[in-house]
Amino acid sequence: MERLDKFLSVRSGMSRKEAQKRIKSGEVTVNSEVCRAADFKVNPGTDAVALRGQAVCADEHIYIMLNKPAGVVSATEDRHDRTVLDILPPELRRKGLFPAGRLDKDTEGLLIITDDGDFAHRMLSPKKHVEKRYIAQIDGEITEDMIRAFERGITFADGTECQPARLEIVPNSGGMSGIVTICEGKYHQVKKMFSVVGRKVVHLQRISIGNLYLDSNLPIGNAKKLTKLDIDAIFVGNIH
């Protein structure tokens, strides 16, 4: 059993004082009944707690799919820009959330936000070989030489070596868009890889991690909670 104010604070990201204020004002229900007692004991496994009618997730960890828009930074806080945590809906917020990996400020698409460090490490480690796929629109045509260069592994000007990657031309794009598949997450990696072969990326969107694909029905800037099946899909076929 857990105090209601602690339960609400831990899982919503608000302070204990703010949680107590919300409870006292009647914004919190337990099993559909308004509860104004901060010390009321709830069972996270069976009791349904809601804030302003929105269910508060009781799971030990949470996994969120965000369709990240451009102009938002993949960080927990920033002095100058909005972060991916800033744009989450209140019902998905809780303490300890962080983006599992990052997308550049101007890159859009699939970003997973969680409070599970072990999961994030497993997903992001190059040794685990979890593939990340991007659609890249570039300022010129993709050639067979570029495809072979990606297959061999691109080396940056500073000597940094990338693992072999796949580059496929998007059908009906006139050769101006490609799907890039990598197992790493180096800083500006996809953009730098194209730069090495003489192309500039003009738009970049991540579409999948492992076998988890960006939900085509999730509008840009919106987020949703992932299920266990969603999380498992990330690692399907990964034997490492």
C-alpha positions in Angstrom: 0.0 0.0 0.0 1.2 3.5 -0.8 0.1 7.0 0.3 -1.9 8.7 -2.3 0.2 11.9 -2.4 3.4 9.8 -2.9 1.8 7.6 -5.5 0.6 10.7 -7.5 4.0 12.5 -7.1 6.2 9.6 -8.2 4.0 8.8 -11.2 3.1 12.2 -12.5 6.4 14.1 -12.0 4.9 16.8 -9.7 6.2 17.6 -6.3 4.7 16.0 -3.2 3.4 19.5 -2.2 1.7 20.0 -5.6 0.2 16.5 -5.4 -1.2 17.3 -2.0 -2.7 20.5 -3.4 -4.4 18.6 -6.3 -5.8 16.0 -3.9 -7.2 18.6 -1.5 -8.8 20.5 -4.4 -10.8 17.4 -5.4 -8.9 16.8 -8.7 -8.0 13.2 -7.8 -10.2 10.2 -7.7 -9.6 6.7 -6.4 -11.8 4.0 -8.1 -14.0 6.8 -9.5 -14.5 8.4 -6.1 -13.1 11.8 -5.2 -10.4 11.5 -2.5 -9.2 14.5 -0.6 -7.0 12.7 1.9 -3.3 12.9 1.0 -2.5 10.0 3.4 -5.1 7.7 1.9 -3.5 4.3 1.2 -3.8 3.0 -2.4 -2.8 -0.3 -3.9 -0.9 0.4 -7.1 -1.8 -3.0 -8.4 -5.6 -2.8 -8.0 -6.7 0.8 -7.4 -7.5 3.1 -10.3 -6.2 6.6 -9.6 -7.1 9.5 -11.9 -6.1 13.1 -12.1 -8.7 15.4 -13.7 -10.3 12.3 -15.2 -7.1 11.1 -16.8 -5.8 7.7 -15.5 -2.5 7.9 -13.7 -0.2 5.0 -14.8 0.6 2.6 -11.9 3.2 0.5 -13.6 6.7 0.4 -12.2 8.1 1.7 -15.5 6.5 3.5 -18.4 7.4 3.4 -22.0 6.2 6.2 -24.3 6.2 6.6 -28.1 6.6 10.2 -29.1 6.3 11.4 -32.7 8.9 14.1 -32.2 8.4 17.3 -34.1 11.3 19.5 -35.3 12.4 22.3 -33.1 12.2 20.3 -29.8 15.4 19.0 -28.2 15.9 15.4 -26.9 16.8 16.3 -23.3 15.2 16.4 -19.9 15.7 20.1 -19.6 17.1 23.0 -21.6 17.4 26.7 -20.9 16.6 27.9 -24.4 14.4 25.3 -26.1 11.4 23.2 -25.4 12.3 19.6 -24.6 10.5 16.3 -25.5 9.4 16.1 -21.9 7.8 19.5 -22.0 5.4 18.4 -24.7 4.2 15.2 -23.1 0.6 15.2 -22.0 0.1 15.5 -18.2 -1.2 11.9 -17.8 2.0 10.5 -19.2 4.4 12.5 -17.0 6.2 11.1 -14.0 9.5 11.5 -12.2 12.6 10.1 -13.8 11.6 10.2 -17.4 14.3 10.7 -20.1 14.6 10.2 -23.8 16.1 6.8 -24.6 18.6 8.0 -27.2 18.2 11.2 -29.0 17.1 12.8 -32.2 18.6 16.0 -33.4 16.6 19.2 -32.9 15.5 19.4 -36.5 14.9 15.6 -36.9 11.4 14.2 -36.6 9.9 10.8 -35.8 10.0 7.9 -33.4 11.5 8.7 -30.0 11.0 6.5 -26.9 10.7 8.2 -23.5 11.0 6.0 -20.4 12.1 5.8 -16.8 13.7 2.4 -17.2 17.5 2.8 -17.5 18.2 -1.0 -18.0 15.8 -1.0 -21.0 17.4 2.1 -22.5 20.9 0.6 -22.2 19.7 -2.6 -23.9 18.1 -0.8 -26.7 20.9 1.7 -27.4 24.0 -0.4 -27.0 25.7 -1.1 -30.4 26.6 -4.5 -29.1 22.9 -5.4 -29.0 22.5 -4.6 -32.7 19.0 -3.1 -32.5 18.4 -1.5 -35.9 17.2 2.1 -36.2 15.7 3.2 -39.5 15.4 6.7 -41.0 13.9 8.2 -44.1 16.4 10.8 -45.4 15.5 13.4 -48.0 18.7 14.7 -49.6 19.8 17.4 -52.0 20.9 15.0 -54.8 20.4 11.6 -56.3 21.5 8.5 -54.4 24.0 6.4 -56.4 25.1 2.8 -56.3 28.6 4.0 -55.1 26.9 5.6 -52.1 25.0 2.4 -51.3 28.2 0.4 -51.4 30.0 3.1 -49.2 27.4 2.7 -46.6 27.7 -1.1 -46.7 31.5 -0.9 -46.2 31.1 1.5 -43.2 31.5 5.3 -43.4 34.6 6.9 -41.8 34.2 10.6 -40.8 36.9 13.2 -41.4 38.0 12.9 -37.8 38.7 9.2 -38.2 35.5 8.0 -36.5 34.4 4.7 -38.0 30.8 3.8 -38.4 29.6 0.2 -38.5 28.3 -1.0 -41.9 24.8 0.4 -42.7 22.1 -0.1 -45.3 21.0 2.5 -47.7 18.0 1.8 -49.9 16.3 4.2 -52.3 12.7 5.1 -51.5 10.5 4.0 -54.5 9.1 6.8 -56.6 11.3 9.4 -54.9 13.5 10.0 -58.0 16.5 8.7 -56.0 16.3 11.8 -53.8 15.2 9.9 -50.6 16.6 6.9 -48.9 16.0 4.6 -46.0 19.1 4.4 -43.8 19.4 1.5 -41.3 22.1 1.7 -38.6 22.8 0.0 -35.3 24.5 3.0 -33.6 23.6 6.5 -32.5 26.6 8.7 -33.1 26.1 12.5 -32.9 24.5 13.6 -36.2 25.4 10.2 -37.6 23.1 10.0 -40.6 23.8 13.6 -41.7 27.5 13.1 -41.4 27.4 9.8 -43.3 25.7 11.5 -46.3 28.1 14.4 -46.0 31.0 12.1 -46.5 29.5 10.9 -49.8 28.8 14.4 -51.0 25.1 14.9 -50.1 23.3 17.1 -47.6 20.2 15.9 -45.7 17.3 18.3 -46.0 14.8 16.3 -43.9 15.2 13.4 -41.6 12.6 11.2 -39.9 13.2 8.1 -37.7 10.5 5.5 -38.6 11.5 2.4 -36.5 13.5 0.9 -33.7 13.9 -2.8 -34.1 10.5 -4.0 -35.2 8.7 -1.2 -33.5 7.4 1.3 -36.1 6.2 4.8 -35.7 2.4 4.7 -35.5 1.1 6.2 -38.7 -2.0 7.3 -36.7 0.0 9.3 -34.2 0.1 12.9 -35.2 3.4 14.7 -35.0 4.0 16.2 -31.5 1.7 13.6 -29.9 2.6 10.7 -27.6 1.1 7.4 -26.5 1.9 4.7 -23.9 3.6 1.6 -25.3 2.4 -1.9 -24.4 4.5 -4.9 -23.5 4.0 -6.2 -27.1 5.4 -2.9 -28.4 8.5 -3.2 -26.3 9.0 -6.8 -27.2 8.9 -5.9 -30.9 12.0 -3.8 -30.4 14.0 -6.9 -29.7 12.3 -9.4 -32.0 15.0 -11.2 -34.0 17.8 -9.7 -31.9 19.9 -12.7 -30.7 22.7 -10.7 -29.2 
